[in-house]
Amino acid sequence: MRFSIFWRLLLTSLVIVAVMGGVNLYALLQLRQLTALSTDMASYHYPAAESAKRLLGSLYVQLNSEKKYLATKDAAFLANFNEEVEEFQRSLQQVLSRESAPQGQQLLYETGQLLQERLVLFHDGVEVSPGKNPVPGYESRRDAIMDRMAASIQGYVDLHEARVSVGVSESRASAVRAEAVTQQLVLVALVFALGLAGVASYTILRPLRQLQGHIKEIGQGKFGQPLQIRAPAELTDLVDTVNWMGGKQRWLRLVGQYRPILKWRLADS
């Protein structure tokens, strides 16, 4: 099946558009991945790390209020301690409700369990005997629990900060890789487009040059074989017309050559 010039140009343009569309689609997908990484860091990892840091600060505020209460036996400091514990528990539950990673959830669960141990220790060692000194060994046990709680919270902070660092590294690597691949795809697309344009031009211009040469030969009186070329539909019709004209010119030339002989024979008869 021979395509017309219009269809050849149209198909070539469509192929070029499809190739460039593929390049743009790849770039768009890479951009969406980078956007997803950035969104994940901005909406999940950064807030989680900052919330955990606030928990860590609240933990030391509790310890400070408790020490003030133990030193002064002032009920106001005890009330402050209880309020800070309640605020810590609410904040811990909020962070836990937003956490989706099993490792992060485990660290938060451990923090919650350690908080309960600390409250039990505080009740048994301090509240059961208000106005008196804590039971022996209370402060060392409390400090040990506090250290474990701080370590769990800090581990949670480190977990999310590490993921932020990994996300930033992946974003940079992905951006560099996407830029390199996009440049290569654009170069390939340009070469491919130029190749298709060259093929389309060759399939149109080559038959035209052959036809032009054949017409010159006919004009010079050189009547050879009819021109047989592969060409688009429009040029095929033109080639047939030129071949018909060449055959007609050959026949008229033959008639002109034999016309005197025909006249002489007609005159003799």
Kinemage of the C-alpha trace (Angstrom):
@kinemage 1
@onewidth
@group {chain A} dominant
@subgroup {mainchain}
@vectorlist {calphas} color= white
{ca met a 1} P 0.000 0.000 0.000
{ca arg a 2} L 1.388 3.376 -1.065
{ca phe a 3} L 0.680 6.327 1.161
{ca ser a 4} L 0.057 9.756 -0.204
{ca ile a 5} L 2.371 12.658 0.591
{ca phe a 6} L -0.182 13.993 3.041
{ca trp a 7} L -0.364 10.740 4.967
{ca arg a 8} L 3.406 10.301 4.985
{ca leu a 9} L 3.917 13.761 6.435
{ca leu a 10} L 1.062 13.251 8.878
{ca leu a 11} L 2.380 9.888 10.137
{ca thr a 12} L 5.892 11.303 10.461
{ca ser a 13} L 4.571 14.218 12.507
{ca leu a 14} L 2.512 11.886 14.704
{ca val a 15} L 5.527 9.675 15.403
{ca ile a 16} L 7.623 12.712 16.337
{ca val a 17} L 4.854 14.003 18.583
{ca ala a 18} L 4.522 10.555 20.213
{ca val a 19} L 8.261 10.357 20.896
{ca met a 20} L 8.361 13.851 22.404
{ca gly a 21} L 5.222 13.023 24.379
{ca gly a 22} L 6.996 9.979 25.821
{ca val a 23} L 9.921 12.156 26.868
{ca asn a 24} L 7.568 14.632 28.527
{ca leu a 25} L 5.664 11.805 30.235
{ca tyr a 26} L 8.876 10.400 31.688
{ca ala a 27} L 9.861 13.845 32.951
{ca leu a 28} L 6.391 14.278 34.468
{ca leu a 29} L 6.591 10.924 36.263
{ca gln a 30} L 9.984 11.820 37.697
{ca leu a 31} L 8.619 15.168 38.830
{ca arg a 32} L 5.680 13.447 40.528
{ca gln a 33} L 8.058 11.110 42.361
{ca leu a 34} L 10.121 14.053 43.576
{ca thr a 35} L 6.946 15.836 44.643
{ca ala a 36} L 5.765 12.738 46.526
{ca leu a 37} L 9.101 12.472 48.353
{ca ser a 38} L 9.021 16.143 49.274
{ca thr a 39} L 5.416 15.912 50.431
{ca asp a 40} L 6.179 12.832 52.517
{ca met a 41} L 9.050 14.594 54.241
{ca ala a 42} L 7.138 17.846 54.775
{ca ser a 43} L 3.874 16.313 55.968
{ca tyr a 44} L 5.081 13.227 57.839
{ca his a 45} L 8.748 12.930 58.794
{ca tyr a 46} L 9.455 16.548 59.748
{ca pro a 47} L 6.311 16.917 61.947
{ca ala a 48} L 6.924 13.535 63.580
{ca ala a 49} L 10.506 14.441 64.480
{ca glu a 50} L 9.491 17.859 65.823
{ca ser a 51} L 6.635 16.370 67.888
{ca ala a 52} L 9.013 13.830 69.385
{ca lys a 53} L 11.463 16.596 70.282
{ca arg a 54} L 8.645 18.387 72.098
{ca leu a 55} L 7.912 15.156 73.962
{ca leu a 56} L 11.532 14.984 74.963
{ca gly a 57} L 11.400 18.552 76.262
{ca ser a 58} L 8.172 17.821 78.125
{ca leu a 59} L 9.827 14.823 79.743
{ca tyr a 60} L 12.551 16.969 81.275
{ca val a 61} L 9.977 19.563 82.372
{ca gln a 62} L 8.178 16.771 84.269
{ca leu a 63} L 11.408 15.760 85.926
{ca asn a 64} L 12.083 19.352 86.944
{ca ser a 65} L 8.592 19.722 88.472
{ca glu a 66} L 8.975 16.451 90.331
{ca lys a 67} L 12.323 17.495 91.775
{ca lys a 68} L 10.830 20.802 92.923
{ca tyr a 69} L 7.982 18.949 94.592
{ca leu a 70} L 10.337 16.554 96.333
{ca ala a 71} L 12.431 19.489 97.547
{ca thr a 72} L 9.583 21.735 98.772
{ca lys a 73} L 6.594 19.386 99.213
{ca asp a 74} L 4.528 22.177 97.632
{ca ala a 75} L 1.205 20.939 96.247
{ca ala a 76} L 1.449 23.470 93.396
{ca phe a 77} L 4.479 21.677 91.986
{ca leu a 78} L 2.636 18.354 92.309
{ca ala a 79} L -0.290 19.827 90.359
{ca asn a 80} L 2.121 21.067 87.701
{ca phe a 81} L 3.687 17.636 87.507
{ca asn a 82} L 0.314 15.941 87.041
{ca glu a 83} L -0.699 18.429 84.334
{ca glu a 84} L 2.550 17.916 82.486
{ca val a 85} L 2.130 14.146 82.658
{ca glu a 86} L -1.379 14.400 81.217
{ca glu a 87} L -0.147 16.720 78.449
{ca phe a 88} L 2.694 14.297 77.711
{ca gln a 89} L 0.243 11.397 77.455
{ca arg a 90} L -2.037 13.333 75.073
{ca ser a 91} L 0.894 14.350 72.885
{ca leu a 92} L 2.231 10.803 72.883
{ca gln a 93} L -1.142 9.445 71.725
{ca gln a 94} L -1.332 12.042 68.954
{ca val a 95} L 2.114 11.132 67.689
{ca leu a 96} L 1.268 7.436 67.919
{ca ser a 97} L -1.976 7.907 65.961
{ca arg a 98} L -0.034 9.508 63.075
{ca glu a 99} L 2.761 6.951 63.064
{ca ser a 100} L 2.497 4.213 60.426
{ca ala a 101} L 5.919 2.549 60.585
{ca pro a 102} L 6.105 -0.536 62.865
{ca gln a 103} L 9.522 0.488 64.198
{ca gly a 104} L 8.258 3.949 65.138
{ca gln a 105} L 5.132 2.514 66.735
{ca gln a 106} L 7.250 0.131 68.803
{ca leu a 107} L 9.391 2.978 70.145
{ca leu a 108} L 6.294 4.978 71.090
{ca tyr a 109} L 4.686 1.960 72.767
{ca glu a 110} L 7.841 1.453 74.798
{ca thr a 111} L 7.749 5.118 75.824
{ca gly a 112} L 4.146 4.753 76.970
{ca gln a 113} L 4.921 1.619 78.979
{ca leu a 114} L 7.903 3.278 80.610
{ca leu a 115} L 5.728 6.261 81.509
{ca gln a 116} L 3.302 3.947 83.287
{ca glu a 117} L 6.184 2.335 85.174
{ca arg a 118} L 7.379 5.769 86.216
{ca leu a 119} L 3.926 6.818 87.419
{ca val a 120} L 3.597 3.603 89.438
{ca leu a 121} L 7.041 4.213 90.893
{ca phe a 122} L 6.090 7.809 91.742
{ca his a 123} L 2.864 6.687 93.405
{ca asp a 124} L 4.494 3.946 95.429
{ca gly a 125} L 7.611 5.889 96.332
{ca val a 126} L 6.254 9.425 96.880
{ca glu a 127} L 2.474 9.847 96.928
{ca val a 128} L 1.770 7.078 99.423
{ca ser a 129} L 3.719 9.056 102.023
{ca pro a 130} L 3.099 12.743 101.321
{ca gly a 131} L 5.305 15.096 103.247
{ca lys a 132} L 7.974 12.444 103.728
{ca asn a 133} L 11.120 11.631 101.830
{ca pro a 134} L 10.859 9.132 98.953
{ca val a 135} L 11.607 5.507 99.587
{ca pro a 136} L 15.285 4.555 99.338
{ca gly a 137} L 16.469 3.942 95.772
{ca tyr a 138} L 13.571 5.886 94.276
{ca glu a 139} L 15.631 8.496 92.484
{ca ser a 140} L 18.033 6.006 90.934
{ca arg a 141} L 15.144 3.865 89.640
{ca arg a 142} L 13.358 6.981 88.412
{ca asp a 143} L 16.455 8.216 86.597
{ca ala a 144} L 16.947 4.812 84.992
{ca ile a 145} L 13.360 4.854 83.678
{ca met a 146} L 13.780 8.449 82.516
{ca asp a 147} L 16.941 7.540 80.633
{ca arg a 148} L 15.151 4.673 78.894
{ca met a 149} L 12.219 6.938 78.002
{ca ala a 150} L 14.582 9.594 76.650
{ca ala a 151} L 16.434 6.938 74.660
{ca ser a 152} L 13.187 5.646 73.127
{ca ile a 153} L 12.047 9.142 72.170
{ca gln a 154} L 15.478 10.038 70.808
{ca gly a 155} L 15.472 6.808 68.826
{ca tyr a 156} L 12.141 7.845 67.328
{ca val a 157} L 13.589 11.262 66.426
{ca asp a 158} L 16.671 9.644 64.888
{ca leu a 159} L 14.449 7.274 62.907
{ca his a 160} L 12.560 10.060 61.184
{ca glu a 161} L 15.599 12.278 60.740
{ca ala a 162} L 17.371 9.353 59.080
{ca arg a 163} L 14.408 8.900 56.748
{ca val a 164} L 14.508 12.617 55.956
{ca ser a 165} L 18.202 12.297 55.133
{ca val a 166} L 17.555 9.267 52.956
{ca gly a 167} L 14.671 11.068 51.263
{ca val a 168} L 16.834 14.085 50.486
{ca ser a 169} L 19.570 11.841 49.082
{ca glu a 170} L 17.054 9.919 46.994
{ca ser a 171} L 15.533 13.164 45.742
{ca arg a 172} L 18.912 14.479 44.653
{ca ala a 173} L 19.879 11.195 43.015
{ca ser a 174} L 16.506 10.935 41.306
{ca ala a 175} L 16.737 14.521 40.070
{ca val a 176} L 20.216 13.955 38.642
{ca arg a 177} L 19.169 10.661 37.076
{ca ala a 178} L 15.994 12.161 35.641
{ca glu a 179} L 17.927 15.087 34.166
{ca ala a 180} L 20.463 12.781 32.524
{ca val a 181} L 17.839 10.382 31.153
{ca thr a 182} L 15.671 13.259 29.926
{ca gln a 183} L 18.604 14.794 28.072
{ca gln a 184} L 19.393 11.436 26.475
{ca leu a 185} L 15.762 10.894 25.515
{ca val a 186} L 15.523 14.374 24.018
{ca leu a 187} L 18.687 13.745 22.000
{ca val a 188} L 17.383 10.373 20.799
{ca ala a 189} L 14.020 11.934 19.974
{ca leu a 190} L 15.683 14.687 17.949
{ca val a 191} L 17.848 12.204 16.044
{ca phe a 192} L 14.828 9.985 15.457
{ca ala a 193} L 12.739 12.930 14.326
{ca leu a 194} L 15.449 14.112 11.934
{ca gly a 195} L 15.780 10.565 10.607
{ca leu a 196} L 12.056 10.284 9.974
{ca ala a 197} L 11.985 13.712 8.351
{ca gly a 198} L 14.907 12.702 6.141
{ca val a 199} L 13.222 9.449 5.122
{ca ala a 200} L 9.973 11.273 4.364
{ca ser a 201} L 11.802 13.892 2.323
{ca tyr a 202} L 13.818 11.220 0.476
{ca thr a 203} L 10.733 9.224 -0.480
{ca ile a 204} L 9.197 12.405 -1.943
{ca leu a 205} L 12.215 14.200 -3.454
{ca arg a 206} L 13.899 11.166 -5.036
{ca pro a 207} L 10.895 10.283 -7.251
{ca leu a 208} L 10.550 13.970 -8.146
{ca arg a 209} L 14.190 14.125 -9.298
{ca gln a 210} L 13.792 10.935 -11.308
{ca leu a 211} L 10.641 12.313 -12.875
{ca gln a 212} L 12.363 15.614 -13.637
{ca gly a 213} L 15.211 13.799 -15.377
{ca his a 214} L 12.771 11.704 -17.399
{ca ile a 215} L 10.890 14.824 -18.517
{ca lys a 216} L 14.181 16.414 -19.643
{ca glu a 217} L 14.986 13.302 -21.702
{ca ile a 218} L 11.564 13.481 -23.338
{ca gly a 219} L 12.151 17.158 -24.082
{ca gln a 220} L 15.476 16.240 -25.718
{ca gly a 221} L 13.751 13.635 -27.841
{ca lys a 222} L 15.155 10.661 -25.958
{ca phe a 223} L 12.262 8.258 -25.696
{ca gly a 224} L 13.336 5.323 -23.619
{ca gln a 225} L 11.383 2.892 -21.527
{ca pro a 226} L 8.454 4.205 -19.446
{ca leu a 227} L 9.531 5.418 -16.035
{ca gln a 228} L 8.947 2.854 -13.268
{ca ile a 229} L 9.486 4.218 -9.761
{ca arg a 230} L 8.068 3.747 -6.271
{ca ala a 231} L 6.425 7.000 -5.295
{ca pro a 232} L 3.513 8.399 -3.290
{ca ala a 233} L 0.050 8.172 -4.809
{ca glu a 234} L 0.062 11.761 -6.093
{ca leu a 235} L 3.426 11.277 -7.825
{ca thr a 236} L 2.341 7.926 -9.239
{ca asp a 237} L -0.477 9.631 -11.115
{ca leu a 238} L 1.981 12.241 -12.373
{ca val a 239} L 4.428 9.536 -13.468
{ca asp a 240} L 1.661 7.775 -15.404
{ca thr a 241} L 0.768 11.063 -17.086
{ca val a 242} L 4.387 11.730 -18.042
{ca asn a 243} L 4.759 8.181 -19.387
{ca trp a 244} L 1.596 8.664 -21.421
{ca met a 245} L 2.950 11.955 -22.774
{ca gly a 246} L 6.270 10.290 -23.590
{ca gly a 247} L 4.499 7.505 -25.464
{ca lys a 248} L 2.383 10.056 -27.308
{ca gln a 249} L 5.462 12.052 -28.283
{ca arg a 250} L 7.197 8.881 -29.475
{ca trp a 251} L 4.210 7.997 -31.623
{ca leu a 252} L 3.985 11.543 -33.066
{ca arg a 253} L 7.690 11.475 -33.854
{ca leu a 254} L 7.334 8.169 -35.653
{ca val a 255} L 4.392 9.540 -37.589
{ca gly a 256} L 6.461 12.596 -38.513
{ca gln a 257} L 9.330 10.414 -39.717
{ca tyr a 258} L 7.127 8.259 -41.940
{ca arg a 259} L 4.828 11.035 -43.125
{ca pro a 260} L 6.794 11.774 -46.361
{ca ile a 261} L 6.768 8.108 -47.274
{ca leu a 262} L 3.053 7.909 -46.702
{ca lys a 263} L 2.489 11.008 -48.844
{ca trp a 264} L 4.651 9.560 -51.673
{ca arg a 265} L 2.754 6.269 -51.619
{ca leu a 266} L -0.568 8.071 -51.579
{ca ala a 267} L 0.606 10.210 -54.504
{ca asp a 268} L 1.669 7.133 -56.548
{ca ser a 269} L -1.636 5.464 -55.904
